[in-house]
Amino acid sequence: MQDLGGGSPVVLLAGFGLSHTVWDRQVRVLTGAGRRAVCVDLRGTGGSDKPLGGYGVERLAADVEAVLDALGLDRVALVGWSFGGQVGFRLAAAGRVERLVLVTSNGVRASRSEAFPFGAPADAVEPRLVEAEHADRLAARRATVASGFRPPAPAHVVDHLVQVQLAMPSWAAVASYRSYLRSDLSHLLDEVRVPVVQVMGADDPVMPLRGAAWLQERLADGRLVVLEGCGHYPMFEVPDAFDAALLDALP
């Protein structure tokens, strides 16, 4: 975890396998704007514990709630990127969030279902990811990270993100793949009444824009921001535009 600055708190949750280190620039921007930046490493990532189990969205959200309780924080502005967006959505439904910013995430699903006809089915994606993880963890992580960028993927950024992600052991990655791809939080839509801002990449190969539009139609208070020339990693692909969108999304 990283807790810096003063003022109103902003909690940041990173994407799959990543940690507080990916928010370096945003911590600087937020604290420079007079905000308190609290970056929480989800279970299995960064400096957090890496047990054999407990990687469901409910458990991960409970972990973050425990951190908020320990810091004496009640309702916070929360920024959830990718898998972190699902955890953030669960926290918003639980009443711990006053404003939710979903970064390249729709918060409720990461795979196709009958009700959510976007993306690939989990049964088509999960086995391939798990097999690759078990066969060659290093190559699998590099391929997965690189596939999220709008081509061409910048080699130095991919190198950095892979190194950060390798702090997540294989058992945590496999469990988190399952959780990310098979969780369905759409039943919580009516419970999320706070403002929700989605910041999406126009060329995101992971999270389709049609899914973002689907969510907007169902939110009580939603707004969609699309960043041009951007894939799944806006904080690295279009950092100036992302920082501006982030500051504009926060109360």
Secondary structure, DSSP 8 states (H G I E B T S, - for coil): -EEE--SSEEEEE-STT--GGGGHHHHHHHHHTT-EEEEE--TTSTTS---SS--SHHHHHHHHHHHHHHHT--SEEEEEETHHHHHHHHHHHTT-EEEEEEES--SS-SS--SS---S--HHHHHHHHHHHHHH-HHHHHHHHHHTTSSSS--HHHHHHHHHHHTTS-HHHHHHHHHHHHH---GGGGGG--S-EEEEEETT-SSS-HHHHHHHHTT-SSEEEEEETT--S-HHHHSHHHHHHHHHHH--
